[in-house]
Amino acid sequence: MATYKEIQEYVQLNFGYKPKTCWIAHAKEINGLSPMTATNRKDLNKREHPCPKEKQEDIKKAFQHLVKSFLFCKKPSGGLICNTCLTRHDGGLL
């Protein structure tokens, strides 16, 4: 998976704003990925700054674009999304 910095750079270049890392983490969660847990996060069950709905698709497009730079995992995982390559192992990309 791409780094948060790479995702921020892609979104900045293509959509004209720099997403907050908490937005990226929330977008990962929405898309079934495992985000990093921030060390300063106060409550694991509540998001102080969720990703705005209008920004979620831009961040998802960054995930989809940046995955092309990584090798795909060859191990089937029963249709779950691989955190390494952002691919559903039933054959479909997110």
Protein Blocks (a to p, Z undefined) as FASTA:
>chain_A
ZZfklmmmmmmmmnopacdfklmmmmmmmnopacdddfklmblkbcfbacdfklmmmmmm
mmmmmmmmpccdfbdeehpacfklopafehpaZZ
